Amino acid sequence: MAVIGVGNLGTEHARIYSKLNSVDLVGVCDVVSARARKIARRLRSHPFTDHRDLLGLVDAVSVVVPTKFHYLVAKDFLLRGVHTLIEKPITTTLQEADELLKLAKAKNLALWVGHVERFNSAIKALKELAKQPRFIEVHRLGPFDPKITDIGVVLDLMIHDLDIVLDLVDSGIEELDAIGARILSKHEDIANVRIRFKNGCCCNLTASRLTRERIRKIRIFQEDAYISLDYLRQSARIHRKIGSKIVTSRINIKKEEPLKGELEEFVNCILKKTATLPIDQEARDALEIALKIVDKIEYK
């Protein structure tokens, strides 16, 4: 395997792969040669500055480059029969996403997208408890990262929650409204979205990269309970009405490293030719909604 792009997140990909017994990390690639050399030396791998030099040397890759390069880099590897994991969002357009999905299917390759929250232990527990949600509220807030300049907060942060919400609700969208503002970049830095689904469920999502404190929380209201979950702490509580009282209990969660779980599953998918999560098509669906949100914000 190899990792293409070893900034902060790509370095974590490389670190995890280097510790997996079933993986030989043959290379790390970055256009900044000093960075590639540093990470390669630390992980006892080999540095590259052009991803095409790895074609023919790897069975699989993680693509952790800026979003605008996802399509071109992933396509090069898929054409050569390489299983590919792309960090979210899959691409910048639906046309590019559809082409990659078609190519992977034609070549019988695993194409995964890094929607890492699916591997958060708290989310796994939540899915077992969430039954026909009526209202969902999500907050994903954090400080501005000057290194992320090619996409706004919807494609950078909110897309994680769109993926989770679409999976939890499992219904078509009836109405969508969005507002947002550019503050520190050329793209929206804060956004609020309200979605009404065809089954009656409503969802309110807020994403911001303008706050000092990092907050990752989701609250789900359903007929028999109210569930609150903290992504960062991997903790959750459920509040139920029993008689005339509200009874609160903590949900038992085994804390794990979500990215490690994701990459292990990707590797197992390749080795065993199985996939427990059909992440590619769902990633495309999340991108479609995210792009509609961005269009509405820009229109206003």
VODRENMI-339650 format. One line per field, with one value per residue: residue number from 1; x, y, z of N, C-alpha, C, O in turn. Coordinates in steps of 0.05 Angstrom, whole numbers, m for minus. Layout:
% residues N
pos [NUM,...]
n_x [X,...]
n_y [Y,...]
n_z [Z,...]
ca_x [X,...]
ca_y [Y,...]
ca_z [Z,...]
c_x [X,...]
c_y [Y,...]
c_z [Z,...]
o_x [X,...]
o_y [Y,...]
o_z [Z,...]
This chain:
% residues 300
pos [1,2,3,4,5,6,7,8,9,10,11,12,13,14,15,16,17,18,19,20,21,22,23,24,25,26,27,28,29,30,31,32,33,34,35,36,37,38,39,40,41,42,43,44,45,46,47,48,49,50,51,52,53,54,55,56,57,58,59,60,61,62,63,64,65,66,67,68,69,70,71,72,73,74,75,76,77,78,79,80,81,82,83,84,85,86,87,88,89,90,91,92,93,94,95,96,97,98,99,100,101,102,103,104,105,106,107,108,109,110,111,112,113,114,115,116,117,118,119,120,121,122,123,124,125,126,127,128,129,130,131,132,133,134,135,136,137,138,139,140,141,142,143,144,145,146,147,148,149,150,151,152,153,154,155,156,157,158,159,160,161,162,163,164,165,166,167,168,169,170,171,172,173,174,175,176,177,178,179,180,181,182,183,184,185,186,187,188,189,190,191,192,193,194,195,196,197,198,199,200,201,202,203,204,205,206,207,208,209,210,211,212,213,214,215,216,217,218,219,220,221,222,223,224,225,226,227,228,229,230,231,232,233,234,235,236,237,238,239,240,241,242,243,244,245,246,247,248,249,250,251,252,253,254,255,256,257,258,259,260,261,262,263,264,265,266,267,268,269,270,271,272,273,274,275,276,277,278,279,280,281,282,283,284,285,286,287,288,289,290,291,292,293,294,295,296,297,298,299,300]
n_x [17,4,6,m22,m7,13,m2,m29,m73,m63,m14,m31,m61,m18,12,m22,m28,25,29,m4,m8,m21,m7,40,73,94,106,104,74,83,76,109,173,208,173,152,199,210,166,169,218,208,170,195,191,186,200,161,148,115,54,46,91,85,51,40,69,38,m20,m62,m86,m88,m118,m103,m103,m112,m181,m194,m160,m174,m204,m169,m123,m143,m167,m123,m101,m143,m150,m106,m118,m118,m139,m176,m179,m210,m204,m258,m292,m316,m306,m305,m348,m411,m408,m355,m352,m389,m362,m316,m340,m364,m319,m292,m328,m330,m279,m279,m261,m246,m273,m270,m294,m273,m311,m307,m336,m373,m348,m342,m348,m391,m429,m440,m466,m509,m539,m564,m602,m632,m695,m738,m730,m756,m739,m677,m617,m556,m490,m429,m372,m313,m244,m214,m179,m125,m101,m138,m166,m193,m246,m310,m343,m385,m373,m326,m335,m392,m410,m398,m438,m483,m479,m486,m537,m570,m566,m589,m642,m663,m697,m728,m714,m756,m757,m709,m669,m621,m571,m513,m446,m388,m330,m274,m252,m255,m298,m359,m357,m388,m448,m518,m568,m632,m669,m725,m753,m786,m813,m830,m793,m751,m691,m638,m579,m516,m455,m390,m328,m305,m302,m270,m271,m276,m332,m373,m431,m492,m562,m619,m687,m742,m802,m803,m759,m702,m640,m573,m510,m439,m390,m334,m319,m338,m385,m450,m518,m583,m649,m708,m780,m811,m867,m886,m838,m773,m722,m654,m599,m533,m503,m469,m406,m352,m293,m258,m207,m231,m210,m172,m205,m233,m194,m174,m219,m224,m177,m189,m234,m210,m176,m211,m249,m299,m349,m373,m397,m428,m398,m384,m429,m463,m430,m430,m483,m485,m451,m481,m525,m495,m473,m520,m534,m491,m500,m549,m533,m496,m530,m561]
n_y [m24,47,116,174,238,267,303,328,291,251,232,206,164,136,123,86,46,28,m3,m46,m115,m141,m108,m78,m21,10,60,132,190,257,323,359,350,346,336,286,255,259,234,184,166,165,124,82,74,89,150,189,237,242,214,179,149,107,72,6,m12,m20,m49,m24,41,100,161,223,277,348,365,380,350,298,268,263,237,190,166,153,111,74,60,30,m15,m12,m16,34,84,143,205,241,298,253,272,335,343,314,287,272,238,198,176,154,115,82,64,36,m5,m31,m53,m84,m66,m44,16,64,116,166,171,176,179,139,97,110,92,110,125,75,51,86,76,28,44,86,94,107,167,232,284,314,343,374,393,415,442,484,508,553,527,545,515,489,508,499,482,494,498,462,419,405,395,389,348,299,293,296,248,212,226,216,161,146,165,147,162,197,266,321,376,429,476,529,570,612,639,674,685,682,660,643,611,585,593,584,550,536,488,464,407,374,312,262,225,254,267,318,356,393,424,449,477,500,534,571,575,573,529,458,424,368,343,307,303,265,259,220,179,150,166,209,220,236,250,252,261,269,254,204,187,176,188,166,188,172,171,148,129,184,207,228,188,181,149,124,105,46,46,23,53,69,79,114,122,82,37,44,41,m11,m40,m28,m52,m105,m113,m114,m159,m201,m195,m174,m128,m93,m45,m6,41,73,88,113,155,184,200,233,273,294,319,355,389,412,442,478,506,531,565,599,621,654]
n_z [0,m7,13,m11,m6,50,92,154,163,124,143,189,166,141,187,213,174,173,218,212,206,159,118,75,76,24,5,15,m9,m29,m53,m31,m22,23,64,49,53,107,133,110,129,184,186,164,108,37,3,m43,m95,m138,m152,m193,m199,m166,m189,m208,m166,m122,m89,m67,m46,m4,m16,0,m13,m30,m43,m96,m127,m121,m159,m206,m185,m161,m205,m238,m208,m204,m258,m266,m238,m181,m115,m81,m31,m17,14,45,13,m39,m92,m128,m161,m184,m232,m236,m192,m207,m251,m228,m195,m233,m260,m220,m210,m259,m261,m217,m167,m100,m79,m34,10,54,101,160,208,209,232,283,350,381,343,320,364,368,321,332,369,349,325,277,275,292,296,285,309,295,310,287,299,298,299,250,195,160,120,91,35,m12,m9,22,87,85,49,74,130,145,111,134,173,142,115,157,176,130,128,177,174,125,80,27,8,20,26,27,58,63,94,96,106,81,115,130,86,15,9,39,109,151,161,160,158,140,135,110,110,68,99,143,182,209,203,231,216,234,216,227,219,252,306,370,403,394,373,367,359,362,365,375,368,382,383,431,459,474,447,460,434,434,389,394,446,444,471,497,515,535,540,570,576,630,659,696,697,673,653,654,622,614,554,541,513,476,470,412,360,308,255,250,253,205,165,174,161,107,87,100,68,18,22,36,m1,12,35,88,92,45,22,m22,m58,m21,m6,m52,m53,m8,m25,m67,m40,m9,m48,m68,m24,m20,m68,m57,m16,m42,m79,m48]
ca_x [0,17,m11,m17,m13,19,m6,m36,m90,m49,6,m46,m65,8,19,m39,m21,51,26,m21,8,m28,0,68,72,117,113,87,78,74,90,131,192,218,152,151,223,208,146,180,240,196,154,211,180,201,187,155,136,95,39,47,114,76,35,54,83,18,m46,m82,m76,m105,m114,m108,m94,m134,m205,m194,m143,m184,m212,m147,m105,m158,m172,m98,m97,m165,m145,m85,m127,m110,m161,m172,m195,m208,m215,m282,m313,m305,m297,m318,m373,m424,m399,m329,m358,m401,m342,m300,m356,m367,m293,m286,m346,m321,m254,m283,m243,m257,m271,m281,m292,m267,m332,m296,m354,m387,m332,m342,m363,m416,m448,m449,m486,m533,m555,m580,m623,m648,m717,m756,m726,m775,m724,m648,m602,m528,m471,m401,m359,m285,m228,m208,m154,m117,m91,m161,m174,m207,m274,m323,m349,m405,m358,m304,m345,m420,m415,m397,m464,m503,m477,m498,m566,m583,m566,m607,m669,m670,m721,m723,m716,m778,m750,m682,m663,m594,m559,m485,m431,m359,m318,m245,m242,m271,m320,m374,m343,m409,m473,m540,m585,m656,m679,m749,m754,m813,m827,m838,m770,m737,m663,m625,m550,m499,m426,m374,m299,m300,m303,m245,m276,m285,m356,m384,m453,m517,m585,m641,m713,m760,m827,m799,m734,m684,m612,m552,m484,m415,m371,m307,m316,m349,m403,m478,m539,m610,m668,m734,m802,m822,m888,m886,m810,m753,m700,m630,m579,m510,m500,m443,m392,m324,m280,m238,m198,m248,m195,m160,m226,m240,m172,m174,m242,m216,m158,m204,m251,m193,m165,m232,m268,m325,m351,m396,m409,m427,m391,m381,m454,m472,m413,m440,m509,m479,m440,m503,m539,m477,m471,m545,m533,m472,m514,m569,m519,m485,m552,m571]
ca_y [0,73,139,197,262,262,325,317,267,231,220,186,140,122,112,63,24,17,m21,m69,m139,m150,m86,m69,7,12,87,155,209,284,342,372,327,345,323,258,242,259,214,158,159,158,99,62,69,102,175,195,263,239,190,160,132,84,54,m19,m20,m22,m62,m6,67,121,186,243,302,367,354,385,331,271,254,257,218,165,155,141,85,55,51,9,m37,m8,m10,62,98,172,220,256,286,235,290,361,343,288,274,259,216,176,164,137,92,65,52,16,m28,m45,m67,m100,m55,m30,45,73,144,169,180,162,178,113,79,120,73,122,123,47,47,102,63,7,55,105,82,127,194,253,309,311,368,368,415,408,468,482,531,555,515,559,497,480,531,493,476,507,482,441,396,398,385,380,325,277,291,290,219,198,231,202,133,142,171,128,172,219,294,336,405,435,505,533,596,611,663,673,703,681,647,648,593,588,584,576,543,524,474,451,387,359,287,254,210,272,275,343,356,419,420,473,471,525,532,597,575,564,502,438,411,349,332,301,297,252,258,201,177,138,174,230,209,256,237,268,246,271,238,177,182,180,184,164,198,160,177,124,140,214,216,226,172,184,129,126,82,34,48,16,73,60,99,110,120,55,18,48,30,m40,m51,m25,m74,m131,m114,m122,m186,m220,m189,m168,m101,m91,m18,3,69,88,100,131,179,199,212,255,294,307,337,376,408,427,461,499,522,548,586,617,635,675]
ca_z [0,m5,20,m28,9,78,111,181,161,109,161,206,149,138,213,219,156,179,241,206,198,132,100,71,67,7,m1,21,m31,m25,m72,m15,m19,50,81,41,64,137,141,101,147,209,185,150,82,16,m5,m71,m99,m160,m147,m216,m196,m150,m206,m212,m141,m100,m93,m56,m37,8,m29,21,m25,m31,m56,m125,m140,m116,m184,m223,m173,m158,m232,m246,m194,m212,m285,m264,m222,m153,m97,m73,m11,m21,36,36,m4,m60,m113,m127,m177,m186,m256,m230,m174,m222,m268,m211,m186,m256,m266,m199,m214,m283,m255,m193,m147,m77,m78,m9,15,83,120,184,231,209,248,310,367,390,321,319,385,361,300,344,386,334,312,264,286,284,294,290,310,293,311,281,300,304,290,222,186,136,100,75,20,m37,m5,45,111,78,39,92,156,146,95,153,186,121,110,180,177,108,136,199,167,103,67,8,18,10,25,37,59,74,95,104,101,79,135,129,62,m9,10,63,133,170,147,174,138,150,116,116,95,60,121,164,199,203,212,231,217,235,214,228,224,262,335,383,415,376,382,348,374,348,383,360,383,371,398,457,473,464,449,456,428,430,372,403,470,439,493,490,536,525,560,565,593,644,676,695,700,652,664,637,626,597,535,542,488,477,455,393,341,284,230,250,245,177,148,177,145,79,80,101,45,m5,26,37,m22,23,46,106,88,17,27,m46,m67,0,m8,m75,m45,10,m41,m82,m22,m1,m70,m69,m2,m29,m89,m44,m1,m61,m92,m30]
c_x [17,m3,m2,m26,m9,20,m14,m52,m77,m27,m7,m52,m40,16,4,m31,6,50,9,m5,3,m20,30,66,97,124,93,94,68,90,112,151,203,198,151,175,221,189,156,201,228,182,169,199,197,186,184,144,116,81,41,71,108,59,51,68,63,m7,m68,m70,m97,m98,m123,m97,m117,m157,m204,m177,m153,m189,m188,m129,m118,m161,m146,m94,m119,m160,m123,m92,m120,m135,m155,m191,m189,m219,m239,m276,m301,m292,m310,m344,m385,m415,m373,m334,m370,m381,m324,m315,m359,m341,m286,m303,m337,m296,m255,m263,m258,m252,m285,m277,m290,m287,m327,m316,m371,m373,m328,m359,m389,m437,m458,m470,m512,m551,m573,m604,m641,m670,m737,m753,m747,m760,m695,m635,m572,m511,m443,m385,m330,m270,m222,m180,m145,m106,m113,m173,m191,m236,m284,m330,m369,m391,m336,m315,m373,m425,m414,m425,m486,m503,m490,m528,m581,m586,m587,m636,m680,m696,m712,m727,m739,m772,m723,m678,m636,m586,m530,m471,m402,m348,m288,m234,m261,m296,m335,m359,m363,m434,m493,m560,m609,m666,m705,m751,m783,m828,m834,m815,m758,m709,m652,m595,m535,m470,m412,m345,m289,m299,m277,m248,m286,m309,m366,m406,m477,m538,m608,m665,m731,m783,m822,m775,m721,m656,m593,m525,m462,m395,m343,m301,m325,m367,m431,m496,m566,m629,m696,m755,m813,m842,m889,m858,m793,m728,m677,m610,m557,m509,m472,m429,m363,m309,m258,m229,m213,m232,m182,m181,m233,m219,m170,m196,m236,m197,m172,m222,m235,m185,m187,m253,m297,m325,m376,m410,m406,m422,m391,m406,m465,m456,m422,m466,m504,m468,m462,m518,m521,m475,m497,m545,m514,m485,m534,m556,m508,m507,m562,m550]
c_y [25,94,162,222,257,288,313,291,245,217,200,161,123,109,86,40,11,m3,m45,m92,m147,m129,m82,m40,13,41,108,176,236,303,358,350,324,330,293,243,239,236,186,148,150,131,77,53,84,127,177,223,263,213,169,141,107,65,29,m29,m27,m37,m43,20,82,147,208,270,322,358,358,365,302,255,245,235,191,151,141,113,65,44,29,m13,m36,m1,17,71,127,186,236,285,271,252,317,363,315,273,259,235,192,162,145,112,72,50,30,m9,m44,m62,m84,m92,m43,0,55,103,148,182,166,160,152,93,89,102,84,121,95,41,62,88,41,18,74,90,103,155,214,280,303,338,361,394,404,434,465,507,530,542,528,541,487,504,525,486,491,488,460,416,387,384,373,354,299,272,285,260,204,201,216,172,128,146,153,137,193,246,308,366,410,465,509,562,593,637,657,694,705,669,654,630,597,577,577,571,530,513,462,433,375,335,279,238,227,281,301,343,384,415,446,464,498,518,560,598,564,535,483,424,393,334,327,293,287,250,239,196,168,149,198,221,232,242,257,252,246,254,209,169,189,175,182,172,187,169,151,134,170,225,212,212,173,161,132,101,72,34,41,35,61,83,95,106,92,34,20,35,0,m53,m49,m47,m101,m135,m124,m152,m207,m217,m185,m139,m99,m64,m10,33,85,103,120,157,197,213,236,278,309,327,360,397,424,449,485,518,541,571,607,633,658,696]
c_z [0,3,3,m14,39,94,138,179,146,126,180,191,147,165,218,200,163,202,235,194,169,110,99,60,51,0,10,1,m23,m43,m57,m8,9,68,75,54,94,146,133,120,174,209,170,123,61,7,m35,m73,m122,m156,m169,m215,m179,m166,m213,m187,m118,m108,m85,m46,m21,m6,m10,12,m24,m50,m87,m140,m136,m141,m200,m211,m170,m185,m242,m234,m202,m240,m286,m245,m192,m137,m84,m51,m14,4,26,30,m27,m82,m110,m143,m178,m211,m251,m212,m189,m240,m252,m202,m209,m262,m245,m203,m238,m279,m230,m171,m123,m80,m53,m6,46,100,146,207,231,227,276,327,376,368,317,339,379,341,311,360,371,318,302,277,275,280,301,289,312,294,306,278,307,294,261,216,160,114,82,61,m4,m34,20,66,105,69,57,117,155,132,112,164,166,115,132,180,155,115,158,191,145,90,47,20,4,7,38,36,73,74,103,98,98,98,131,104,38,m10,37,87,155,154,165,154,152,129,127,98,88,81,144,182,190,216,210,235,217,234,213,232,233,293,346,393,394,388,360,363,356,369,366,378,368,391,427,472,459,469,443,453,423,414,384,427,467,463,484,514,522,547,552,585,604,664,673,698,675,664,644,643,606,579,536,515,493,458,437,375,315,259,228,242,216,159,150,161,115,70,81,78,21,m2,25,15,m12,34,63,103,59,15,1,m55,m47,0,m31,m68,m27,m5,m56,m64,m14,m23,m73,m47,m9,m49,m76,m29,m20,m75,m75,m25]
o_x [41,m27,21,m50,m25,40,m8,m45,m78,m23,5,m50,m41,25,16,m29,9,69,6,11,21,m25,43,59,118,146,70,118,46,114,130,146,207,206,149,172,228,196,153,202,237,183,158,197,220,161,200,131,101,93,38,71,123,53,74,77,71,m15,m91,m46,m121,m74,m146,m82,m139,m152,m213,m180,m141,m180,m186,m121,m106,m158,m148,m86,m112,m165,m123,m75,m117,m149,m132,m215,m166,m241,m240,m256,m278,m270,m325,m359,m371,m413,m369,m322,m362,m383,m318,m304,m357,m342,m277,m293,m337,m293,m235,m251,m281,m229,m310,m258,m305,m282,m341,m313,m381,m386,m313,m382,m409,m460,m482,m490,m534,m575,m594,m624,m664,m664,m750,m772,m755,m768,m689,m640,m564,m518,m434,m386,m322,m282,m223,m161,m157,m103,m108,m188,m202,m251,m268,m323,m369,m396,m328,m304,m377,m444,m427,m435,m505,m524,m505,m543,m602,m605,m601,m654,m703,m715,m691,m741,m742,m780,m716,m682,m629,m594,m522,m483,m391,m356,m277,m210,m280,m313,m326,m349,m355,m440,m486,m567,m606,m672,m706,m751,m802,m852,m844,m819,m756,m705,m655,m587,m542,m461,m420,m338,m268,m296,m263,m229,m303,m308,m368,m401,m482,m533,m614,m664,m736,m783,m835,m771,m727,m648,m596,m519,m467,m384,m330,m280,m320,m364,m436,m490,m571,m626,m705,m748,m823,m834,m892,m854,m799,m716,m680,m605,m561,m514,m453,m440,m350,m312,m241,m241,m208,m239,m180,m175,m238,m225,m164,m192,m243,m201,m167,m225,m245,m186,m183,m272,m316,m304,m398,m434,m384,m440,m397,m406,m475,m466,m421,m470,m518,m474,m461,m524,m530,m474,m495,m555,m521,m482,m536,m566,m511,m502,m569,m554]
o_y [24,90,170,226,244,294,289,272,222,193,179,139,99,86,66,17,m13,m18,m62,m88,m158,m133,m82,m36,19,47,102,181,239,298,368,334,302,315,277,221,218,221,167,125,131,116,56,30,90,127,168,233,283,191,146,120,88,43,31,m51,m38,m36,m44,20,77,154,212,284,315,344,340,364,284,232,222,216,170,127,119,94,42,20,12,m30,m57,18,24,67,136,179,244,296,276,246,321,381,295,248,237,214,169,137,123,90,48,26,9,m31,m69,m83,m95,m109,m34,8,54,115,135,203,148,143,145,73,77,96,69,116,90,28,52,89,36,4,78,75,116,164,213,296,289,354,344,414,386,447,446,524,509,546,522,550,478,520,543,484,500,464,440,394,364,364,351,340,280,249,271,247,184,182,205,160,108,130,144,121,206,249,308,378,397,478,494,577,573,656,639,717,727,668,669,633,611,554,565,585,515,526,450,441,367,338,289,237,217,300,307,330,397,404,464,447,517,500,570,619,548,519,490,413,401,314,342,279,298,240,242,207,177,142,206,214,246,224,278,233,225,241,193,147,205,158,193,164,192,175,135,145,181,249,195,222,167,155,141,78,87,22,51,34,45,104,76,89,81,16,0,21,m14,m73,m68,m59,m117,m157,m139,m167,m229,m233,m192,m128,m104,m62,m6,49,109,127,141,179,221,237,256,301,333,349,383,421,448,471,508,542,564,594,631,657,679,715]
o_z [6,0,2,m11,51,108,143,192,154,123,186,202,152,165,227,209,160,206,252,176,156,87,119,36,61,m9,14,m6,m12,m49,m70,10,18,86,93,64,105,164,148,127,186,229,164,117,67,4,m51,m54,m125,m156,m164,m228,m179,m156,m222,m187,m98,m132,m95,m40,m24,m8,m5,26,m18,m70,m101,m165,m147,m144,m208,m225,m177,m187,m253,m247,m206,m245,m303,m237,m179,m143,m77,m53,m14,13,3,40,m34,m91,m90,m140,m174,m211,m260,m215,m185,m244,m261,m202,m205,m269,m253,m199,m236,m291,m222,m158,m126,m83,m52,m18,61,112,154,224,252,236,292,321,379,374,311,334,384,344,300,365,379,299,319,290,252,263,320,272,328,281,321,257,321,281,248,231,139,91,59,72,m17,m54,37,65,120,78,57,125,164,139,106,165,172,112,127,185,159,107,157,200,145,88,50,40,m20,m13,58,15,91,56,116,87,110,98,130,100,42,m28,55,87,175,135,184,135,174,106,150,73,101,81,164,197,166,237,189,255,201,249,199,246,225,304,334,392,377,410,337,377,337,388,346,401,344,413,445,496,437,491,423,469,410,424,383,428,484,474,467,531,501,570,530,608,589,685,651,701,658,682,620,667,584,588,533,496,511,434,446,376,301,242,206,226,203,140,130,148,100,49,63,67,5,m21,14,12,m25,40,53,111,49,8,1,m60,m54,5,m29,m76,m29,1,m59,m73,m13,m17,m80,m51,m5,m48,m85,m29,m14,m81,m85,m10]
